Each structure stands twice: as C-alpha cells, then as structure tokens.
Amino acid sequence: MDDLFEIDQTQRLRREEAAARLRALADSLERHNSVTFEREGRRITVDVPDEVELTVEVEIGEENELEVELRW
C-alpha cells in the first residue's frame, strides 16, 4: 500500500531524554489533540479522538520492556 506511513525507529537514549520525548508526545496530545511525525521529508499529523484505548505492557526477563500503545 503506497499510502502507508509507518515509523518504526529504535534509538538508545538516556532515561531523561526518553522521558522528555514521552512528555512532548503527551503534551501534544493534551494541547493539540494530535501528534506530528516526520520521515524522509514527509510530515504527517495524526488527529487523536477524545477517547482511546490505552494498553501498557511490562515484560521482565533477560531483557526488560515497557510498551505503551494507543488505539482508536
């Protein structure tokens, strides 16, 4: 599908930097009801409805993982 816009990016950041990115995402959701992403010169704004499904997963093992997902 040519219209698919997908970002799947992994970066190693300091914990404080990761928190700042999550905070910026949360602030954008709260203030603008949307989030904006850029990739390869393309910019897309995703409007987020008033109600979403929030899933939080924690996996503890050889590698630990915290996953936060919003769906609508």
C-alpha positions in Angstrom: 0.0 0.0 0.0 1.6 3.3 -1.1 -0.3 5.5 1.4 1.0 3.7 4.4 3.0 5.9 6.7 4.9 3.9 9.3 7.7 4.8 11.7 9.5 2.0 13.4 12.6 3.5 14.9 14.8 2.4 17.8 17.3 4.7 19.4 19.5 4.4 22.5 18.8 7.5 24.7 19.4 8.5 28.3 16.5 7.8 30.5 15.9 11.6 30.9 15.9 12.0 27.1 13.3 9.2 26.7 11.1 10.8 29.4 11.3 14.2 27.6 10.2 12.6 24.3 7.3 10.9 26.0 6.4 14.2 27.8 6.4 16.0 24.5 4.1 13.4 22.9 1.8 13.6 25.9 1.8 17.4 25.8 0.9 17.4 22.1 -2.0 15.0 22.7 -3.3 17.1 25.5 -2.9 20.6 23.9 -3.5 19.9 20.2 -5.5 16.6 20.1 -2.9 15.4 17.6 0.7 14.4 17.1 3.0 15.2 14.2 5.7 12.9 12.8 8.3 13.5 10.0 10.1 10.9 7.9 12.1 11.4 4.7 10.8 14.9 4.2 7.2 13.9 4.7 5.2 15.3 7.5 2.0 13.8 8.9 -0.3 15.0 11.6 -2.4 12.3 13.3 -5.6 13.5 14.9 -6.4 11.6 18.0 -10.1 11.3 19.2 -11.3 12.2 22.6 -11.4 8.5 23.7 -8.6 6.0 23.0 -7.7 2.5 24.2 -4.5 2.6 26.3 -2.5 -0.6 26.7 0.5 -0.8 29.0 2.7 -3.9 28.9 5.6 -4.7 31.1 7.9 -7.7 30.4 10.6 -8.7 32.8 13.2 -11.2 31.8 16.5 -11.4 30.1 15.6 -8.0 28.6 13.1 -5.8 30.2 10.4 -3.9 28.2 7.8 -1.3 28.8 5.4 -0.9 25.9 2.7 1.9 25.7 0.1 1.7 23.0 -2.8 3.9 22.0 -5.5 2.6 19.7 -8.7 4.1 18.3 
